[in-house]
Amino acid sequence: MAERVRVRRLASEEGAEPLRIVCRGEHGSIRVRRAMAVMASASGNTALAIARLVVADDGTAREVIHAFNEVGPAVLDL
């Protein structure tokens, strides 16, 4: 079984960006799905649950989480 991954603790300004993206829904679907994955991880969901939420592979969910932990909110724009 893969190790459980979670996004690092979000500063208030870091948490505001994914929330803004998801609530407005005006951005590309990939950006919205990445933001949803970050928010779901910050809420304590597993990578498998996140993958089901954003209709992706659990490995993809883990990659987004790891990338966010390394790069921060800029990963939403990649």
The first five atom37 places (N, CA, C, CB, O) and aatype in JSON, in Angstrom:
{
  "aatype": [12, 0, 6, 1, 19, 1, 19, 1, 1, 10, 0, 15, 6, 6, 7, 0, 6, 14, 10, 1, 9, 19, 4, 1, 7, 6, 8, 7, 15, 9, 1, 19, 1, 1, 0, 12, 0, 19, 12, 0, 15, 0, 15, 7, 2, 16, 0, 10, 0, 9, 0, 1, 10, 19, 19, 0, 3, 3, 7, 16, 0, 1, 6, 19, 9, 8, 0, 13, 2, 6, 19, 7, 14, 0, 19, 10, 3, 10],
  "atom_mask": [
    [1, 1, 1, 1, 1],
    [1, 1, 1, 1, 1],
    [1, 1, 1, 1, 1],
    [1, 1, 1, 1, 1],
    [1, 1, 1, 1, 1],
    [1, 1, 1, 1, 1],
    [1, 1, 1, 1, 1],
    [1, 1, 1, 1, 1],
    [1, 1, 1, 1, 1],
    [1, 1, 1, 1, 1],
    [1, 1, 1, 1, 1],
    [1, 1, 1, 1, 1],
    [1, 1, 1, 1, 1],
    [1, 1, 1, 1, 1],
    [1, 1, 1, 0, 1],
    [1, 1, 1, 1, 1],
    [1, 1, 1, 1, 1],
    [1, 1, 1, 1, 1],
    [1, 1, 1, 1, 1],
    [1, 1, 1, 1, 1],
    [1, 1, 1, 1, 1],
    [1, 1, 1, 1, 1],
    [1, 1, 1, 1, 1],
    [1, 1, 1, 1, 1],
    [1, 1, 1, 0, 1],
    [1, 1, 1, 1, 1],
    [1, 1, 1, 1, 1],
    [1, 1, 1, 0, 1],
    [1, 1, 1, 1, 1],
    [1, 1, 1, 1, 1],
    [1, 1, 1, 1, 1],
    [1, 1, 1, 1, 1],
    [1, 1, 1, 1, 1],
    [1, 1, 1, 1, 1],
    [1, 1, 1, 1, 1],
    [1, 1, 1, 1, 1],
    [1, 1, 1, 1, 1],
    [1, 1, 1, 1, 1],
    [1, 1, 1, 1, 1],
    [1, 1, 1, 1, 1],
    [1, 1, 1, 1, 1],
    [1, 1, 1, 1, 1],
    [1, 1, 1, 1, 1],
    [1, 1, 1, 0, 1],
    [1, 1, 1, 1, 1],
    [1, 1, 1, 1, 1],
    [1, 1, 1, 1, 1],
    [1, 1, 1, 1, 1],
    [1, 1, 1, 1, 1],
    [1, 1, 1, 1, 1],
    [1, 1, 1, 1, 1],
    [1, 1, 1, 1, 1],
    [1, 1, 1, 1, 1],
    [1, 1, 1, 1, 1],
    [1, 1, 1, 1, 1],
    [1, 1, 1, 1, 1],
    [1, 1, 1, 1, 1],
    [1, 1, 1, 1, 1],
    [1, 1, 1, 0, 1],
    [1, 1, 1, 1, 1],
    [1, 1, 1, 1, 1],
    [1, 1, 1, 1, 1],
    [1, 1, 1, 1, 1],
    [1, 1, 1, 1, 1],
    [1, 1, 1, 1, 1],
    [1, 1, 1, 1, 1],
    [1, 1, 1, 1, 1],
    [1, 1, 1, 1, 1],
    [1, 1, 1, 1, 1],
    [1, 1, 1, 1, 1],
    [1, 1, 1, 1, 1],
    [1, 1, 1, 0, 1],
    [1, 1, 1, 1, 1],
    [1, 1, 1, 1, 1],
    [1, 1, 1, 1, 1],
    [1, 1, 1, 1, 1],
    [1, 1, 1, 1, 1],
    [1, 1, 1, 1, 1]
  ],
  "atom_positions": [
    [[0.84, -1.18, 0.0], [0.0, 0.0, 0.0], [0.88, 1.24, 0.0], [-0.96, 0.0, 1.22], [1.89, 1.3, 0.71]],
    [[0.51, 2.22, -0.79], [1.29, 3.45, -0.91], [1.16, 4.29, 0.36], [0.83, 4.26, -2.14], [0.15, 4.24, 1.06]],
    [[2.21, 5.04, 0.62], [2.21, 5.91, 1.79], [1.18, 7.03, 1.61], [3.61, 6.5, 2.02], [1.01, 7.55, 0.51]],
    [[0.52, 7.38, 2.69], [-0.49, 8.45, 2.63], [0.21, 9.8, 2.47], [-1.39, 8.45, 3.91], [1.14, 10.12, 3.21]],
    [[-0.24, 10.57, 1.52], [0.33, 11.89, 1.27], [-0.72, 12.95, 1.56], [0.86, 12.02, -0.19], [-1.92, 12.73, 1.36]],
    [[-0.26, 14.1, 2.03], [-1.15, 15.23, 2.28], [-0.41, 16.5, 1.93], [-1.62, 15.25, 3.76], [0.82, 16.55, 1.99]],
    [[-1.16, 17.51, 1.56], [-0.52, 18.81, 1.32], [-0.06, 19.34, 2.67], [-1.5, 19.81, 0.62], [-0.62, 19.05, 3.72]],
    [[0.99, 20.14, 2.59], [1.49, 20.75, 3.82], [0.45, 21.73, 4.35], [2.85, 21.47, 3.57], [-0.5, 22.09, 3.65]],
    [[0.64, 22.15, 5.56], [-0.3, 23.11, 6.15], [-0.32, 24.38, 5.3], [0.09, 23.44, 7.64], [0.72, 24.94, 4.98]],
    [[-1.52, 24.82, 4.94], [-1.68, 25.96, 4.05], [-1.71, 27.27, 4.83], [-2.94, 25.81, 3.21], [-2.42, 27.39, 5.83]],
    [[-0.95, 28.23, 4.36], [-1.07, 29.59, 4.88], [-2.39, 30.15, 4.36], [0.15, 30.49, 4.46], [-2.92, 29.65, 3.36]],
    [[-2.93, 31.16, 5.0], [-4.25, 31.66, 4.6], [-4.29, 32.12, 3.15], [-4.66, 32.8, 5.5], [-5.27, 31.88, 2.45]],
    [[-3.22, 32.77, 2.69], [-3.21, 33.23, 1.3], [-3.06, 32.07, 0.32], [-2.09, 34.24, 1.08], [-3.53, 32.15, -0.81]],
    [[-2.4, 30.98, 0.75], [-2.26, 29.81, -0.12], [-3.6, 29.08, -0.25], [-1.19, 28.84, 0.42], [-3.92, 28.57, -1.33]],
    [[-4.36, 29.03, 0.8], [-5.66, 28.37, 0.76], [-6.71, 29.15, 0.01], [0.0, 0.0, 0.0], [-7.68, 28.59, -0.5]],
    [[-6.52, 30.46, -0.07], [-7.49, 31.31, -0.75], [-7.47, 31.1, -2.26], [-7.22, 32.77, -0.44], [-8.52, 31.14, -2.9]],
    [[-6.3, 30.86, -2.83], [-6.18, 30.7, -4.29], [-6.95, 29.47, -4.8], [-4.71, 30.57, -4.69], [-7.76, 29.62, -5.73]],
    [[-6.74, 28.26, -4.23], [-7.52, 27.11, -4.72], [-9.02, 27.3, -4.52], [-7.08, 25.84, -4.02], [-9.82, 26.9, -5.37]],
    [[-9.41, 27.91, -3.41], [-10.83, 28.15, -3.15], [-11.42, 29.09, -4.19], [-11.02, 28.72, -1.74], [-12.52, 28.85, -4.68]],
    [[-10.71, 30.14, -4.54], [-11.17, 31.09, -5.54], [-11.35, 30.41, -6.9], [-10.19, 32.26, -5.67], [-12.33, 30.64, -7.6]],
    [[-10.38, 29.56, -7.25], [-10.43, 28.87, -8.54], [-11.64, 27.94, -8.61], [-9.14, 28.07, -8.77], [-12.35, 27.92, -9.62]],
    [[-11.87, 27.18, -7.55], [-12.98, 26.22, -7.55], [-14.33, 26.93, -7.52], [-12.87, 25.27, -6.35], [-15.25, 26.55, -8.25]],
    [[-14.44, 27.95, -6.7], [-15.73, 28.66, -6.58], [-16.13, 29.38, -7.85], [-15.68, 29.66, -5.44], [-17.3, 29.37, -8.24]],
    [[-15.18, 30.01, -8.5], [-15.5, 30.74, -9.73], [-15.72, 29.8, -10.9], [-14.38, 31.73, -10.07], [-16.62, 30.02, -11.71]],
    [[-14.91, 28.75, -11.0], [-15.06, 27.79, -12.08], [-14.83, 28.36, -13.46], [0.0, 0.0, 0.0], [-15.26, 27.77, -14.45]],
    [[-14.16, 29.5, -13.54], [-13.95, 30.16, -14.83], [-12.65, 29.72, -15.5], [-13.93, 31.66, -14.64], [-12.36, 30.17, -16.61]],
    [[-11.9, 28.88, -14.87], [-10.59, 28.49, -15.38], [-10.7, 27.16, -16.11], [-9.57, 28.39, -14.24], [-11.76, 26.53, -16.13]],
    [[-9.6, 26.75, -16.71], [-9.58, 25.48, -17.41], [-9.85, 24.31, -16.46], [0.0, 0.0, 0.0], [-9.57, 24.41, -15.26]],
    [[-10.37, 23.24, -16.99], [-10.77, 22.11, -16.15], [-9.6, 21.51, -15.39], [-11.42, 21.04, -17.0], [-9.77, 21.05, -14.26]],
    [[-8.41, 21.5, -15.97], [-7.25, 20.93, -15.28], [-6.9, 21.77, -14.07], [-6.04, 20.82, -16.23], [-6.61, 21.23, -13.0]],
    [[-6.92, 23.08, -14.22], [-6.61, 23.97, -13.1], [-7.63, 23.79, -11.97], [-6.57, 25.45, -13.57], [-7.26, 23.76, -10.8]],
    [[-8.9, 23.68, -12.31], [-9.95, 23.49, -11.31], [-9.76, 22.15, -10.61], [-11.36, 23.56, -11.97], [-9.9, 22.06, -9.39]],
    [[-9.45, 21.11, -11.36], [-9.25, 19.79, -10.76], [-8.04, 19.76, -9.84], [-9.1, 18.73, -11.85], [-8.07, 19.12, -8.8]],
    [[-6.97, 20.45, -10.22], [-5.79, 20.53, -9.33], [-6.15, 21.26, -8.05], [-4.62, 21.25, -10.04], [-5.77, 20.83, -6.96]],
    [[-6.88, 22.36, -8.17], [-7.29, 23.12, -6.98], [-8.2, 22.27, -6.08], [-8.02, 24.41, -7.4], [-8.07, 22.32, -4.86]],
    [[-9.09, 21.51, -6.68], [-9.96, 20.62, -5.9], [-9.15, 19.57, -5.17], [-10.99, 19.95, -6.81], [-9.43, 19.24, -4.02]],
    [[-8.13, 19.04, -5.84], [-7.28, 18.02, -5.22], [-6.53, 18.6, -4.02], [-6.28, 17.45, -6.24], [-6.43, 17.94, -2.98]],
    [[-6.02, 19.81, -4.15], [-5.3, 20.46, -3.04], [-6.25, 20.69, -1.88], [-4.67, 21.8, -3.51], [-5.91, 20.39, -0.73]],
    [[-7.44, 21.22, -2.15], [-8.4, 21.48, -1.09], [-8.85, 20.19, -0.4], [-9.6, 22.24, -1.64], [-9.0, 20.15, 0.82]],
    [[-9.08, 19.15, -1.19], [-9.51, 17.87, -0.61], [-8.41, 17.27, 0.25], [-9.91, 16.89, -1.72], [-8.69, 16.69, 1.3]],
    [[-7.16, 17.39, -0.18], [-6.06, 16.87, 0.6], [-5.91, 17.65, 1.91], [-4.76, 16.93, -0.2], [-5.66, 17.06, 2.96]],
    [[-6.06, 18.96, 1.84], [-5.96, 19.79, 3.05], [-7.08, 19.44, 4.03], [-6.03, 21.28, 2.68], [-6.94, 19.65, 5.24]],
    [[-8.19, 18.91, 3.52], [-9.3, 18.5, 4.38], [-9.12, 17.11, 4.95], [-10.6, 18.57, 3.61], [-9.95, 16.64, 5.73]],
    [[-8.04, 16.43, 4.55], [-7.74, 15.12, 5.11], [-8.15, 13.92, 4.28], [0.0, 0.0, 0.0], [-8.06, 12.79, 4.76]],
    [[-8.59, 14.12, 3.07], [-8.99, 13.01, 2.21], [-7.77, 12.25, 1.7], [-9.82, 13.51, 1.03], [-6.69, 12.82, 1.56]],
    [[-7.96, 10.98, 1.44], [-6.88, 10.14, 0.9], [-6.72, 10.41, -0.59], [-7.17, 8.65, 1.16], [-7.59, 10.99, -1.23]],
    [[-5.59, 9.98, -1.12], [-5.33, 10.16, -2.55], [-6.37, 9.41, -3.38], [-3.9, 9.67, -2.91], [-6.77, 9.89, -4.44]],
    [[-6.81, 8.25, -2.92], [-7.81, 7.49, -3.66], [-9.15, 8.24, -3.68], [-8.0, 6.1, -3.03], [-9.8, 8.29, -4.72]],
    [[-9.55, 8.81, -2.57], [-10.79, 9.58, -2.51], [-10.69, 10.83, -3.39], [-11.12, 9.98, -1.05], [-11.65, 11.2, -4.07]],
    [[-9.53, 11.47, -3.38], [-9.31, 12.65, -4.22], [-9.37, 12.27, -5.69], [-7.95, 13.31, -3.89], [-9.97, 12.99, -6.49]],
    [[-8.77, 11.15, -6.04], [-8.78, 10.68, -7.42], [-10.21, 10.46, -7.9], [-7.96, 9.39, -7.56], [-10.55, 10.8, -9.04]],
    [[-11.02, 9.88, -7.06], [-12.43, 9.66, -7.42], [-13.16, 10.99, -7.58], [-13.13, 8.79, -6.37], [-13.99, 11.14, -8.47]],
    [[-12.85, 11.94, -6.71], [-13.5, 13.25, -6.76], [-13.19, 13.99, -8.05], [-13.06, 14.09, -5.58], [-14.09, 14.57, -8.67]],
    [[-11.94, 13.96, -8.47], [-11.53, 14.72, -9.66], [-11.44, 13.85, -10.91], [-10.2, 15.39, -9.42], [-10.97, 14.31, -11.95]],
    [[-11.89, 12.61, -10.82], [-11.9, 11.66, -11.92], [-10.5, 11.53, -12.52], [-12.91, 12.09, -13.0], [-10.26, 11.86, -13.68]],
    [[-9.58, 11.04, -11.69], [-8.2, 10.85, -12.11], [-7.65, 9.59, -11.45], [-7.33, 12.09, -11.75], [-8.33, 8.96, -10.64]],
    [[-6.45, 9.26, -11.79], [-5.74, 8.14, -11.17], [-5.22, 8.59, -9.82], [-4.59, 7.63, -12.09], [-4.88, 9.76, -9.65]],
    [[-5.13, 7.67, -8.84], [-4.63, 8.07, -7.52], [-3.16, 8.49, -7.59], [-4.8, 6.92, -6.52], [-2.71, 9.29, -6.77]],
    [[-2.41, 7.97, -8.55], [-1.03, 8.4, -8.75], [-0.97, 9.86, -9.2], [0.0, 0.0, 0.0], [-0.07, 10.6, -8.8]],
    [[-1.91, 10.25, -10.02], [-1.98, 11.64, -10.46], [-2.31, 12.55, -9.28], [-3.05, 11.81, -11.58], [-1.73, 13.63, -9.15]],
    [[-3.22, 12.13, -8.42], [-3.55, 12.91, -7.23], [-2.32, 13.08, -6.35], [-4.69, 12.24, -6.44], [-2.07, 14.17, -5.83]],
    [[-1.55, 12.01, -6.18], [-0.32, 12.09, -5.38], [0.69, 13.05, -6.01], [0.31, 10.68, -5.23], [1.34, 13.81, -5.3]],
    [[0.81, 13.02, -7.33], [1.74, 13.92, -8.02], [1.36, 15.38, -7.79], [1.76, 13.61, -9.52], [2.23, 16.22, -7.57]],
    [[0.07, 15.69, -7.85], [-0.39, 17.07, -7.63], [-0.07, 17.49, -6.2], [-1.91, 17.2, -7.9], [0.4, 18.61, -5.97]],
    [[-0.31, 16.61, -5.25], [-0.04, 16.92, -3.84], [1.45, 17.15, -3.61], [-0.54, 15.79, -2.93], [1.84, 18.13, -2.97]],
    [[2.28, 16.26, -4.14], [3.73, 16.43, -3.98], [4.21, 17.72, -4.64], [4.48, 15.22, -4.58], [5.03, 18.45, -4.09]],
    [[3.69, 18.0, -5.82], [4.08, 19.22, -6.54], [3.66, 20.46, -5.76], [3.47, 19.25, -7.95], [4.42, 21.42, -5.68]],
    [[2.48, 20.45, -5.18], [2.03, 21.59, -4.38], [2.93, 21.78, -3.17], [0.57, 21.41, -3.94], [3.27, 22.91, -2.81]],
    [[3.31, 20.69, -2.55], [4.19, 20.78, -1.38], [5.54, 21.38, -1.73], [4.38, 19.41, -0.75], [6.14, 22.08, -0.91]],
    [[6.02, 21.11, -2.93], [7.32, 21.61, -3.36], [7.26, 23.03, -3.92], [7.9, 20.68, -4.41], [8.09, 23.87, -3.59]],
    [[6.27, 23.3, -4.76], [6.21, 24.56, -5.51], [5.24, 25.57, -4.87], [5.78, 24.29, -6.96], [5.49, 26.77, -4.92]],
    [[4.18, 25.1, -4.27], [3.17, 25.98, -3.72], [2.06, 26.24, -4.72], [0.0, 0.0, 0.0], [1.9, 25.47, -5.66]],
    [[1.3, 27.3, -4.54], [0.14, 27.58, -5.4], [0.48, 27.74, -6.88], [-0.53, 28.83, -4.92], [-0.4, 27.61, -7.73]],
    [[1.73, 28.01, -7.2], [2.11, 28.15, -8.61], [1.87, 26.86, -9.39], [3.58, 28.54, -8.73], [1.75, 26.9, -10.62]],
    [[1.79, 25.73, -8.7], [1.58, 24.46, -9.39], [0.19, 24.43, -10.06], [1.72, 23.28, -8.4], [-0.03, 23.67, -11.0]],
    [[-0.71, 25.24, -9.58], [-2.06, 25.27, -10.16], [-2.03, 25.83, -11.57], [-3.0, 26.09, -9.29], [-2.94, 25.56, -12.37]],
    [[-1.02, 26.62, -11.89], [-0.92, 27.24, -13.21], [-0.15, 26.41, -14.23], [-0.27, 28.57, -13.09], [-0.13, 26.77, -15.4]],
    [[0.47, 25.32, -13.81], [1.3, 24.52, -14.74], [0.44, 23.76, -15.72], [2.19, 23.54, -13.98], [0.97, 23.04, -16.57]]
  ]
}
